[in-house]
Amino acid sequence: MTKAQLFDQIKQKKSYLCVGLDTDIQKIPQHLLVEKDPIFEFNRQIIDATHQFAVAYKPNIAFYEAMGAKGWESLQKTMEYIPKECFTIADAKRGDIGNTSGLYARAFFDKNSSGLDFDSVTVAPYMGADSVTPFLDFPNKWVILLALTSNGGSKDFQNLRLEDNKQLFEEVIRKSQEWATDEQLMYVVGATKADMLTHIRTLAPEHFLLVPGVGAQGGSLEEVSKYGMNSHCGLLVNSSRGIIYASTDKDFAKVAGEEAQKVQVEMEKYLNLYLS
Ligand SMILES: O=C(O)c1cc(=O)[nH]c(=O)n1[C@@H]1O[C@H](COP(=O)(O)O)[C@@H](O)[C@H]1O
């Protein structure tokens, strides 16, 4: 998917919501456990209830890998089910020496090889240029590079000062722009770091940012939107648990749909206020 197509969808749905499919067999409603594929059945109902309010879906790959071969099958079926207009993110946080990264890229981008055809994959920058660029060989596919993450441990490395007093995450954003343009590269910035967004926009004014951490992690959608939005929105704000486990009863899909709609209504307000 191109950047323009993503922005078109945002304008159409008046939303920049990404629903995180962090589907945990131990958390889904009990009544689904009799299904042949409970994980897919849960995702199917969540997608049906939320797709009119969401522009993207982000299956977190750990939740599927933990189920072994069955999990990959649920993931493949989920990918087939997600409406074609939606942007898809393999939240896999990959990155390795070049030839291995090439295989990771095939795993998520090359349908003929793996059966999966994601639009994007999250990548850790720690191993540098040759660990990231193999993902960029696939046209219209995106790398979403971890920059400033939402978790407490982000400060252990990401905020370290370099010789020129720049922080490590700032150098990740600067250096990675030598590898790809904003047509193929996004950054992860946690919603819990909204106070840094004005500064981050000086480093990456045009890029889309994937912003997890609203909902269960307590980040503010209003602050993220106010400080992070640019002229083509430039934001995909993810909520996983806050939507998919809003109810863990038989009405889970209906309640997830209501939660997604609440977020969309708020986003519509911010698009009117802050789209520059
Ligand atoms: O790359 C991510 O998606 C990610 C980066 C980050 O900094 N923080 C973060 O929470 N995430 C992911 O975003 C999702 C957040 O889930 P909730 O806190 O339940 O909304 C999880 O799948 C996390 O793995």
The ligand as an ORCA input file, in Angstrom:
! r2SCAN-3c Opt
* xyz 0 1
  O       5.876     -2.131     18.015
  C       4.855     -2.106     18.718
  O       3.748     -2.301     18.226
  C       4.986     -1.689     20.121
  C       5.986     -0.784     20.396
  C       6.024     -0.129     21.633
  O       6.832      0.742     21.869
  N       5.090     -0.465     22.563
  C       4.112     -1.402     22.336
  O       3.275     -1.616     23.215
  N       4.088     -2.067     21.137
  C       3.074     -3.125     20.870
  O       1.791     -2.515     20.813
  C       0.819     -3.340     21.452
  C       0.238     -2.574     22.628
  O      -0.806     -3.287     23.199
  P      -1.831     -2.634     24.252
  O      -1.017     -2.020     25.333
  O      -2.628     -3.820     24.728
  O      -2.671     -1.632     23.511
  C       1.536     -4.627     21.816
  O       1.379     -5.545     20.732
  C       2.982     -4.228     21.934
  O       3.863     -5.278     21.606
*
